Amino acid sequence: MPGMLWPKSPHCPMLYLDGSFVTDKAYPGDFDACWDPTGVDVQRLDPVFLDFSNRRAAQKARFRGELFLANAKADIAGNTFLRFFQIDKNTGKAKGIVALGLGGLS
């Protein structure tokens, strides 16, 4: 995806993809993702990654998807986004997501 590289090399180790992007839809409309902040230099991170205002409008405009901190609280049950993405919203059962190691990207 154009523009998805982490600006100024903040060194994010993992990105987890969810949403219609990881389904069998022929043309997914967007994606949902969360990223591991371990070792990330937040001072060097593009501010759009931390902009959750207006229902994440800036992220959607720039990336056509939404990016959350993996360890942030996602729901009233206390699940983190990483855990929340692994729960089927219709059945409540476990489901898979895509994990991308970004260790070599800068």
N, C-alpha and C positions, 0 to 999 in steps of 0.2 A: 504494500500500500504506500503510495507516495506520501512523503512527509512523516512517516511513522518512526524514523530513526530518532533516537533520543538526542536532543540538541546538547551541544557542548559536553558530550561524553560523561553523563552522570553515572554510568555503569549499573544499569538495572540488570539483575541476574536472570529473572524469569517473568514471562508474560503468559497469562492464562486466558484463552479465548472461549467464549460462550455465545449464546444467542443464535439467531438464524444463520450466522456465519458457519456454525459447526453442525448444521442439520443437513438434510437431504434436499433442501430447497435449491432449485436450479439457479435462482438469482436472489440471494439474500439481500435484504434491504439495508441491513446494518450489522454491527457486531457489538458485543458486550465483552469487555475484558477487564481483568484486574492484574496489577503488577506488584511484584515483590519489592518493597522499599529497602531491603537489607543492603547496606553499603551504598545506597544512592546518596549522592551529594545534592540535597534539595536546593541548595543555593545555585547550582548549575542547571537545574531542571527548568524546562520551559514552563512558565506559570500556567499554561492552558491545562496541564496535567493535574493541577490542583484546583481548577476552577469548576465548581459544582453549581454555580449560580444559574438561575433561569433554566432549570432542568437540564443542565450541562450543555447549553446551546453552543458555547464556543467550541467544545470538544466535538459535538456533532457536525458543526459547520466545517471544522478543519479536517477531521478524520472520518466522518460518516459513521461514527460509532462512539461508544462511551468507555472511559477508562477509570477504574476505581483502584484504590489502594487495597491490596489483597488482604491485609490484616485489619481493615476498617470494618466497623459494625454495619451489617447490611439489612438487618431486620429486627423486629421487636423480640425475637427469640434469642438474639445475641450472636447469631451466626456471622462470621466474617464473610466478606465477598468471596473469598476462595471456597469456603464451605457452601455458601448460598448458591453459587453457580453449579454445584454438584448435586443439587436437589431438584428433581423434576417438579415444576410449579403446578402441574395438573395432578400428579399422583403422590407427591411427597417422597417418592423412592429415589435412591441414588442413581445418578447418571454421570456420564463421562464429559469431560471438557478437553481442550487441547492445551498442552503445556509446551511452551517454546523457550528453550534455554537461550539466553542472550549474552552469555558470558564473553563471547568474542566480539560483540558489536560495540562500536564506539563512534 
